[in-house]
Amino acid sequence: MSERSTGELILTLGEDFQRCYASVIKDIDEGEKQKDGSTLADHEFNARQLVRAGFAYIEGVSFSLKIAAIDDAIENGIELTQAEIDFAFEVSHQLNDKGSIVEVSAHINLTKNIKFAFNLYCKAHRLNKSFDAGLTWWSDLKKAIKIRDRLMHPRSPADLDIEESEVITVISAVRGFEALLVKYIGNKA
């Protein structure tokens, strides 16, 4: 077993996102300024990388938050159900061809998984918070998921195009996720 930590995972994913962000900003800054105020920039490669890095960060941190919540619940004497533990580790069960129960990877919808991660964290720390899905970043996250899905499962060359407004949407989603994370972790019981 490797001695590498969850902290290293989060740090690396965060640094990847920051590097992609810096590259996109540089592309736009070096772009040709138009009379209408827009910029023509060759930013799409770096923008696609930014989307991928942003979602890797959100998914990696969400998973880490769930695992930390389990550890904290144990430390705080809070009982978790087996279902909570299984979903935290993204494990499900099914029957194989021999009729035996086997462990399989649970495929959890990202938005539900993020809500679950924060709810589990609240339970582990006895925080009386409810997840607020009415915030701008949450709406941007849902839009960003569609952008990511289009980029990851392209059907035509146009599916790889990414507009500057879409870059802003992804950045808003990642920054909003980070802000919420800081808010929750900063308010531990």
MIDOSE-1310 file (N, C-alpha, C; in nm, 2 decimals, decimal comma, always signed):
residues 189
mser	+0,08/-0,12/+0,00/+0,00/+0,00/+0,00/+0,09/+0,12/+0,00; +0,05/+0,22/-0,08/+0,13/+0,34/-0,09/+0,11/+0,43/+0,03; +0,21/+0,51/+0,06/+0,21/+0,60/+0,17/+0,16/+0,74/+0,13; +0,11/+0,75/+0,00/+0,06/+0,87/-0,05/-0,07/+0,90/+0,02
stge	-0,10/+1,03/+0,04/-0,22/+1,07/+0,11/-0,33/+1,13/+0,03; -0,44/+1,14/+0,09/-0,56/+1,20/+0,03/-0,53/+1,35/+0,01; -0,45/+1,41/+0,10/-0,41/+1,55/+0,09/-0,33/+1,57/-0,04; -0,25/+1,48/-0,07/-0,17/+1,49/-0,19/-0,26/+1,48/-0,31
lilt	-0,36/+1,39/-0,31/-0,46/+1,38/-0,42/-0,53/+1,52/-0,44; -0,58/+1,58/-0,33/-0,65/+1,70/-0,34/-0,55/+1,81/-0,39; -0,43/+1,82/-0,34/-0,34/+1,92/-0,38/-0,30/+1,91/-0,52; -0,28/+1,79/-0,57/-0,24/+1,77/-0,71/-0,36/+1,81/-0,80
lged	-0,48/+1,76/-0,77/-0,59/+1,80/-0,85/-0,62/+1,95/-0,85; -0,60/+2,01/-0,74/-0,62/+2,16/-0,73/-0,51/+2,23/-0,81; -0,39/+2,18/-0,80/-0,28/+2,24/-0,88/-0,30/+2,22/-1,03; -0,35/+2,11/-1,07/-0,39/+2,08/-1,21/-0,49/+2,18/-1,26
fqrc	-0,59/+2,20/-1,18/-0,70/+2,30/-1,22/-0,64/+2,44/-1,23; -0,55/+2,48/-1,13/-0,49/+2,61/-1,13/-0,40/+2,63/-1,26; -0,33/+2,53/-1,29/-0,24/+2,54/-1,41/-0,32/+2,55/-1,54; -0,43/+2,48/-1,55/-0,52/+2,49/-1,66/-0,59/+2,63/-1,67
yasv	-0,63/+2,68/-1,55/-0,69/+2,81/-1,54/-0,59/+2,92/-1,59; -0,47/+2,91/-1,54/-0,36/+3,01/-1,58/-0,34/+3,00/-1,73; -0,34/+2,88/-1,79/-0,32/+2,87/-1,93/-0,43/+2,93/-2,01; -0,55/+2,91/-1,97/-0,67/+2,97/-2,04/-0,66/+3,12/-2,03
ikdi	-0,63/+3,17/-1,92/-0,62/+3,32/-1,90/-0,51/+3,37/-1,99; -0,40/+3,31/-1,99/-0,29/+3,35/-2,07/-0,33/+3,35/-2,22; -0,40/+3,24/-2,26/-0,45/+3,24/-2,40/-0,53/+3,36/-2,44; -0,62/+3,39/-2,35/-0,72/+3,50/-2,37/-0,65/+3,63/-2,37
dege	-0,56/+3,65/-2,27/-0,48/+3,77/-2,26/-0,40/+3,80/-2,38; -0,35/+3,69/-2,44/-0,26/+3,71/-2,56/-0,34/+3,71/-2,69; -0,47/+3,69/-2,68/-0,56/+3,69/-2,80/-0,57/+3,83/-2,86; -0,63/+3,82/-2,98/-0,65/+3,94/-3,06/-0,78/+4,01/-3,01
kqkd	-0,76/+4,14/-2,97/-0,88/+4,21/-2,92/-0,96/+4,27/-3,04; -1,09/+4,25/-3,03/-1,18/+4,29/-3,14/-1,24/+4,43/-3,10; -1,29/+4,50/-3,20/-1,35/+4,63/-3,18/-1,48/+4,62/-3,09; -1,55/+4,51/-3,09/-1,67/+4,49/-3,01/-1,64/+4,45/-2,87
gstl	-1,51/+4,45/-2,83/-1,47/+4,41/-2,70/-1,44/+4,27/-2,67; -1,47/+4,18/-2,77/-1,44/+4,04/-2,76/-1,29/+4,01/-2,79; -1,25/+3,89/-2,77/-1,12/+3,85/-2,80/-1,12/+3,72/-2,88; -1,04/+3,72/-2,98/-1,01/+3,60/-3,06/-0,89/+3,53/-3,00
adhe	-0,91/+3,42/-2,94/-0,79/+3,35/-2,88/-0,80/+3,20/-2,91; -0,68/+3,14/-2,92/-0,67/+3,00/-2,94/-0,66/+2,94/-2,80; -0,78/+2,93/-2,74/-0,79/+2,88/-2,60/-0,86/+2,75/-2,58; -0,91/+2,69/-2,69/-0,99/+2,57/-2,68/-0,92/+2,45/-2,62
fnar	-0,80/+2,42/-2,66/-0,73/+2,30/-2,60/-0,72/+2,32/-2,45; -0,67/+2,43/-2,41/-0,65/+2,46/-2,26/-0,79/+2,46/-2,19; -0,89/+2,51/-2,26/-1,02/+2,52/-2,20/-1,08/+2,38/-2,18; -1,06/+2,29/-2,28/-1,10/+2,15/-2,26/-1,03/+2,09/-2,14
qlvr	-0,90/+2,11/-2,13/-0,82/+2,06/-2,02/-0,87/+2,12/-1,88; -0,91/+2,24/-1,89/-0,96/+2,31/-1,77/-1,09/+2,24/-1,72; -1,18/+2,20/-1,81/-1,30/+2,13/-1,78/-1,27/+2,00/-1,72; -1,18/+1,93/-1,78/-1,15/+1,79/-1,73/-1,09/+1,80/-1,59
agfa	-0,99/+1,90/-1,58/-0,93/+1,91/-1,45/-1,02/+1,96/-1,34; -1,12/+2,05/-1,38/-1,22/+2,09/-1,28/-1,30/+1,98/-1,23; -1,34/+1,89/-1,32/-1,43/+1,78/-1,27/-1,35/+1,67/-1,20; -1,23/+1,65/-1,24/-1,14/+1,56/-1,16/-1,13/+1,61/-1,02
yieg	-1,11/+1,74/-1,00/-1,09/+1,81/-0,87/-1,22/+1,79/-0,79; -1,33/+1,82/-0,85/-1,46/+1,81/-0,77/-1,49/+1,67/-0,73; -1,47/+1,58/-0,82/-1,50/+1,44/-0,79/-1,40/+1,38/-0,69; -1,27/+1,42/-0,70/-1,17/+1,37/-0,61/-1,19/+1,42/-0,47
vsfs	-1,22/+1,55/-0,46/-1,25/+1,61/-0,33/-1,37/+1,56/-0,27; -1,48/+1,54/-0,35/-1,60/+1,48/-0,30/-1,58/+1,35/-0,24; -1,50/+1,26/-0,31/-1,47/+1,13/-0,25/-1,39/+1,14/-0,12; -1,29/+1,23/-0,12/-1,21/+1,25/+0,00/-1,29/+1,30/+0,11
lkia	-1,39/+1,39/+0,09/-1,47/+1,44/+0,19/-1,56/+1,33/+0,25; -1,61/+1,24/+0,17/-1,69/+1,13/+0,23/-1,60/+1,04/+0,31; -1,48/+1,01/+0,27/-1,39/+0,92/+0,35/-1,35/+0,99/+0,48; -1,32/+1,12/+0,47/-1,29/+1,19/+0,59/-1,41/+1,19/+0,69
aidd	-1,53/+1,20/+0,63/-1,65/+1,20/+0,72/-1,67/+1,07/+0,79; -1,64/+0,96/+0,72/-1,64/+0,83/+0,79/-1,54/+0,82/+0,90; -1,42/+0,86/+0,88/-1,32/+0,86/+0,98/-1,36/+0,95/+1,10; -1,42/+1,07/+1,07/-1,46/+1,16/+1,17/-1,58/+1,11/+1,25
aien	-1,67/+1,04/+1,18/-1,79/+0,98/+1,25/-1,74/+0,88/+1,35; -1,65/+0,80/+1,31/-1,59/+0,69/+1,40/-1,53/+0,76/+1,52; -1,45/+0,86/+1,49/-1,38/+0,94/+1,60/-1,48/+1,01/+1,69; -1,59/+1,06/+1,64/-1,69/+1,13/+1,72/-1,80/+1,04/+1,77
giel	-1,78/+0,91/+1,75/-1,88/+0,81/+1,81/-2,02/+0,82/+1,74; -2,02/+0,86/+1,62/-2,15/+0,87/+1,54/-2,16/+0,74/+1,46; -2,27/+0,68/+1,47/-2,30/+0,55/+1,40/-2,35/+0,58/+1,26; -2,29/+0,52/+1,16/-2,33/+0,53/+1,02/-2,39/+0,39/+0,98
tqae	-2,48/+0,40/+0,89/-2,54/+0,28/+0,83/-2,44/+0,22/+0,73; -2,46/+0,09/+0,71/-2,38/+0,02/+0,61/-2,40/+0,08/+0,47; -2,52/+0,12/+0,44/-2,55/+0,19/+0,31/-2,47/+0,32/+0,30; -2,46/+0,40/+0,41/-2,38/+0,52/+0,41/-2,24/+0,49/+0,38
idfa	-2,19/+0,39/+0,44/-2,04/+0,35/+0,43/-2,02/+0,31/+0,28; -2,11/+0,22/+0,24/-2,10/+0,17/+0,10/-2,10/+0,28/+0,00; -2,20/+0,37/+0,01/-2,20/+0,49/-0,08/-2,08/+0,58/-0,07; -2,03/+0,59/+0,05/-1,91/+0,68/+0,07/-1,79/+0,62/-0,01
fevs	-1,78/+0,49/+0,00/-1,67/+0,42/-0,08/-1,71/+0,39/-0,22; -1,83/+0,43/-0,26/-1,88/+0,41/-0,40/-1,88/+0,26/-0,43; -1,93/+0,18/-0,34/-1,94/+0,04/-0,36/-2,09/+0,00/-0,36; -2,12/-0,09/-0,44/-2,25/-0,15/-0,45/-2,24/-0,30/-0,45
hqln	-2,35/-0,37/-0,45/-2,34/-0,52/-0,45/-2,44/-0,57/-0,55; -2,41/-0,68/-0,61/-2,50/-0,75/-0,70/-2,47/-0,90/-0,69; -2,55/-0,98/-0,76/-2,53/-1,12/-0,76/-2,46/-1,16/-0,89; -2,36/-1,25/-0,88/-2,29/-1,29/-1,00/-2,36/-1,41/-1,06
dkgs	-2,31/-1,47/-1,16/-2,37/-1,58/-1,23/-2,39/-1,71/-1,14; -2,30/-1,72/-1,04/-2,31/-1,83/-0,95/-2,41/-1,81/-0,83; -2,47/-1,69/-0,83/-2,56/-1,66/-0,72/-2,49/-1,60/-0,60; -2,37/-1,57/-0,61/-2,29/-1,51/-0,49/-2,30/-1,36/-0,50
ivev	-2,29/-1,30/-0,38/-2,29/-1,16/-0,37/-2,15/-1,11/-0,40; -2,14/-1,01/-0,50/-2,01/-0,95/-0,53/-2,02/-0,80/-0,52; -1,90/-0,75/-0,48/-1,89/-0,60/-0,47/-1,86/-0,54/-0,61; -1,93/-0,44/-0,64/-1,91/-0,37/-0,77/-1,90/-0,22/-0,74
sahi	-1,85/-0,15/-0,84/-1,84/+0,00/-0,83/-1,98/+0,05/-0,84; -2,02/+0,14/-0,75/-2,15/+0,21/-0,76/-2,13/+0,33/-0,85; -2,23/+0,34/-0,94/-2,23/+0,45/-1,03/-2,33/+0,56/-0,98; -2,27/+0,66/-0,92/-2,36/+0,76/-0,85/-2,36/+0,89/-0,93
nltk	-2,47/+0,94/-0,95/-2,49/+1,07/-1,02/-2,41/+1,17/-0,94; -2,33/+1,26/-1,02/-2,24/+1,35/-0,96/-2,31/+1,45/-0,86; -2,42/+1,51/-0,90/-2,48/+1,61/-0,82/-2,53/+1,54/-0,69; -2,59/+1,42/-0,70/-2,63/+1,35/-0,58/-2,52/+1,31/-0,49
nikf	-2,41/+1,28/-0,55/-2,29/+1,24/-0,48/-2,23/+1,36/-0,40; -2,23/+1,47/-0,46/-2,18/+1,59/-0,39/-2,27/+1,62/-0,27; -2,40/+1,62/-0,29/-2,49/+1,65/-0,18/-2,47/+1,55/-0,07; -2,46/+1,42/-0,11/-2,44/+1,31/-0,01/-2,31/+1,34/+0,07
afnl	-2,20/+1,38/+0,00/-2,07/+1,40/+0,06/-2,09/+1,51/+0,17; -2,15/+1,62/+0,14/-2,17/+1,73/+0,24/-2,27/+1,69/+0,35; -2,37/+1,61/+0,31/-2,46/+1,57/+0,42/-2,40/+1,47/+0,51; -2,31/+1,38/+0,46/-2,24/+1,28/+0,54/-2,14/+1,36/+0,63
ycka	-2,08/+1,46/+0,58/-1,99/+1,54/+0,66/-2,06/+1,61/+0,77; -2,18/+1,66/+0,74/-2,26/+1,72/+0,85/-2,29/+1,62/+0,96; -2,33/+1,51/+0,92/-2,37/+1,40/+1,02/-2,25/+1,37/+1,10; -2,13/+1,35/+1,04/-2,01/+1,32/+1,12/-1,97/+1,42/+1,21
hrln	-2,01/+1,55/+1,19/-1,97/+1,66/+1,28/-2,09/+1,72/+1,35; -2,20/+1,65/+1,34/-2,32/+1,70/+1,41/-2,35/+1,85/+1,37; -2,33/+1,88/+1,25/-2,37/+2,01/+1,20/-2,51/+2,02/+1,15; -2,58/+2,12/+1,19/-2,72/+2,14/+1,15/-2,73/+2,23/+1,03
ksfd	-2,69/+2,17/+0,91/-2,69/+2,25/+0,79/-2,76/+2,16/+0,68; -2,83/+2,23/+0,59/-2,89/+2,16/+0,48/-2,82/+2,22/+0,35; -2,80/+2,13/+0,26/-2,74/+2,16/+0,14/-2,82/+2,26/+0,06; -2,77/+2,37/+0,02/-2,85/+2,47/-0,05/-2,82/+2,46/-0,20
aglt	-2,91/+2,40/-0,27/-2,90/+2,38/-0,42/-2,94/+2,50/-0,50; -2,98/+2,61/-0,43/-3,03/+2,73/-0,49/-2,92/+2,83/-0,53; -2,80/+2,80/-0,50/-2,69/+2,90/-0,52/-2,64/+2,90/-0,67; -2,59/+3,01/-0,71/-2,54/+3,02/-0,85/-2,45/+2,91/-0,89
wwsd	-2,35/+2,88/-0,80/-2,25/+2,78/-0,84/-2,31/+2,65/-0,87; -2,42/+2,61/-0,80/-2,49/+2,49/-0,82/-2,55/+2,48/-0,96; -2,62/+2,59/-1,00/-2,67/+2,60/-1,13/-2,56/+2,59/-1,24; -2,45/+2,66/-1,21/-2,34/+2,65/-1,30/-2,28/+2,51/-1,31
lkka	-2,28/+2,44/-1,20/-2,23/+2,30/-1,20/-2,31/+2,22/-1,29; -2,44/+2,23/-1,28/-2,53/+2,15/-1,37/-2,50/+2,18/-1,52; -2,48/+2,31/-1,55/-2,45/+2,35/-1,69/-2,31/+2,29/-1,72; -2,22/+2,30/-1,63/-2,08/+2,25/-1,65/-2,08/+2,10/-1,68
ikir	-2,17/+2,03/-1,61/-2,17/+1,88/-1,63/-2,21/+1,85/-1,78; -2,30/+1,93/-1,83/-2,34/+1,91/-1,97/-2,22/+1,95/-2,06; -2,15/+2,05/-2,03/-2,03/+2,08/-2,11/-1,93/+1,97/-2,10; -1,90/+1,92/-1,98/-1,81/+1,80/-1,96/-1,86/+1,68/-2,04
drlm	-1,98/+1,65/-2,03/-2,04/+1,53/-2,10/-2,02/+1,55/-2,25; -2,05/+1,67/-2,30/-2,03/+1,69/-2,44/-1,89/+1,67/-2,49; -1,79/+1,72/-2,41/-1,65/+1,71/-2,44/-1,60/+1,56/-2,43; -1,65/+1,49/-2,33/-1,61/+1,35/-2,30/-1,67/+1,25/-2,40
hprs	-1,78/+1,29/-2,45/-1,86/+1,19/-2,54/-1,90/+1,27/-2,67; -1,80/+1,32/-2,74/-1,83/+1,40/-2,86/-1,89/+1,31/-2,97; -1,98/+1,37/-3,04/-2,05/+1,31/-3,16/-2,01/+1,38/-3,29; -1,97/+1,51/-3,28/-1,93/+1,58/-3,40/-1,82/+1,68/-3,36
padl	-1,74/+1,73/-3,45/-1,64/+1,83/-3,42/-1,69/+1,95/-3,34; -1,81/+1,99/-3,36/-1,86/+2,10/-3,29/-1,87/+2,07/-3,14; -1,89/+1,94/-3,10/-1,90/+1,91/-2,96/-1,77/+1,94/-2,88; -1,66/+1,96/-2,95/-1,53/+1,99/-2,89/-1,51/+2,14/-2,87
diee	-1,59/+2,22/-2,94/-1,58/+2,36/-2,93/-1,62/+2,41/-2,79; -1,55/+2,50/-2,73/-1,59/+2,55/-2,60/-1,58/+2,71/-2,60; -1,69/+2,77/-2,57/-1,70/+2,91/-2,57/-1,64/+2,97/-2,44; -1,60/+3,10/-2,44/-1,55/+3,16/-2,32/-1,65/+3,16/-2,21
sevi	-1,78/+3,18/-2,25/-1,88/+3,18/-2,14/-1,89/+3,04/-2,07; -1,86/+2,93/-2,15/-1,86/+2,80/-2,09/-1,74/+2,78/-1,99; -1,63/+2,84/-2,03/-1,51/+2,84/-1,94/-1,55/+2,91/-1,81; -1,62/+3,02/-1,82/-1,66/+3,10/-1,70/-1,76/+3,02/-1,61
tvis	-1,84/+2,94/-1,68/-1,94/+2,86/-1,61/-1,87/+2,75/-1,53; -1,77/+2,68/-1,59/-1,69/+2,58/-1,52/-1,61/+2,64/-1,41; -1,55/+2,75/-1,43/-1,47/+2,82/-1,32/-1,57/+2,85/-1,20; -1,68/+2,90/-1,23/-1,78/+2,94/-1,13/-1,82/+2,81/-1,05
avrg	-1,84/+2,70/-1,12/-1,88/+2,58/-1,05/-1,77/+2,53/-0,96; -1,65/+2,53/-1,01/-1,53/+2,48/-0,92/-1,51/+2,58/-0,80; -1,51/+2,71/-0,83/-1,49/+2,80/-0,72/-1,60/+2,80/-0,62; -1,73/+2,78/-0,66/-1,84/+2,77/-0,57/-1,83/+2,64/-0,49
feal	-1,79/+2,53/-0,55/-1,77/+2,41/-0,47/-1,66/+2,43/-0,37; -1,55/+2,50/-0,41/-1,44/+2,52/-0,31/-1,49/+2,61/-0,19; -1,57/+2,71/-0,23/-1,62/+2,80/-0,12/-1,71/+2,73/-0,02; -1,80/+2,64/-0,08/-1,88/+2,56/+0,01/-1,80/+2,47/+0,10
lvky	-1,70/+2,41/+0,04/-1,62/+2,32/+0,12/-1,55/+2,39/+0,23; -1,50/+2,51/+0,21/-1,43/+2,59/+0,31/-1,54/+2,63/+0,42; -1,66/+2,66/+0,37/-1,76/+2,70/+0,47/-1,80/+2,58/+0,56; -1,81/+2,46/+0,51/-1,84/+2,34/+0,59/-1,73/+2,30/+0,68
ignk	-1,61/+2,30/+0,62/-1,49/+2,25/+0,70/-1,46/+2,35/+0,81; -1,48/+2,48/+0,78/-1,45/+2,59/+0,88/-1,55/+2,59/+0,99; -1,67/+2,52/+0,98/-1,77/+2,52/+1,08/-1,79/+2,39/+1,15; -1,69/+2,31/+1,16/-1,70/+2,18/+1,23/-1,75/+2,21/+1,37
a	-1,83/+2,11/+1,42/-1,88/+2,12/+1,55/-1,76/+2,08/+1,65
